[in-house]
Amino acid sequence: MSQPKILVIDDQLLNIRLLQHKLEWSEMKVISSTNGTEGLRLAREERPDVILLDIMMPGITGIEVCKQLKQDPVTREIPVIFITARTAKEDKLEGFDVGAADYLIKPFELDETIARIKTQLRIIQEHENNIRLTRQLEKSRRQSSIMHLTEGIAHNLNNLLGVMLGYVSLLQRNLENPDKIQQNCERMEAAIKRMTRIVQQLTVIGHFKSLKKQAVSLKQILNGAVNRFQRIAGTKHPVKLQNELPDDFEFLTNRELLEVCLERLLQNAYESYIPESGEAEPGEVELAAEMVGTEEGDVLQLQVLDRGKGIDPDMKDSIFEPFVTSSSVIGRGMGLTIARHSVSCLGGTIEVGNREEGGTRALIRLPLDHEPDGEE
């Protein structure tokens, strides 16, 4: 940390001069004010590292100054050390209630004052170090995630390209057999469609951070997700809708982002009924919505339910990783990767697990008062 900047707010000039002399001798820069109004202005303009604040001042008291400091986003994180002649426990509690970090009792010892200021400076430094470490860890996590995603994409595209080259070779060998040509062309088309699907999924991820929120009808989102799923999956498989909220209920979200997320989950639920033979078996897919109260406020809860194969125990801890595959269809490709990323961008959480009665449940919780962070 560079030279610390200390703001002293005290109506007694003698106290300011004593503190200024001692603090400057300890290589700290001092700015001062003799009243609360000017002190608030200096706090906003100078952004000091620590504020020494007298409680008993004419006009705006130290308690009121501290309240205003903690209400202002510019100054709320600056630690405030109260200077007071009051020693009653009630007076100290009042100061801590409005956000004070520490107390100095008059007449104060200058050495003790320096020690308490240095303690707050160390706390600030540790906080900044923690933030820096968190950012470094987040950067490493993103790099690891990107590398894993890239490896998965390359692996899948290389496999599909290999398949296509194989079919091209078969075409060349069967130029006189129309049935073989037709069969190989259909298989090549399926491989090309899967490659196109991977590219589309990457495009969705790339645009997440630029998408904005607006008030949207929940009913429209649910219906839109079902229509999107049936169109992309090429099926008319029914989805049972269970919406416990009014038809006109609206909330702040990004419609496309949430529809894409629900479509991926509906796709996984539908595929959980498909055996290795490739023929779909009848099975109910359900999309449910309800409001749940929590300590943090009301939460919109969305569930996608099926009674299919469930999640393979071997992939329980990796289902959100891209291109995870197993004997179970759940988790295949990038569906759950995109779903988790979508929900995270919307400020919510997602859980996927097996149901006691069989099948899988994907549970999304979206806080209604969340504002986007702009960065995942």
Beta strands, then each sheet from edge to edge (+ up, - down):
strand 1: 5-9
strand 2: 29-33
strand 3: 50-54
strand 4: 80-84
strand 5: 102-105
strand 6: 214-217
strand 7: 239-243
strand 8: 250-253
strand 9: 285-294
strand 10: 297-306
strand 11: 349-354
strand 12: 360-367
sheet 1: 2+ 1+ 3+ 4+ 5+
sheet 2: 6+ 8-
sheet 3: 7+ 9+ 10- 12+ 11-
end
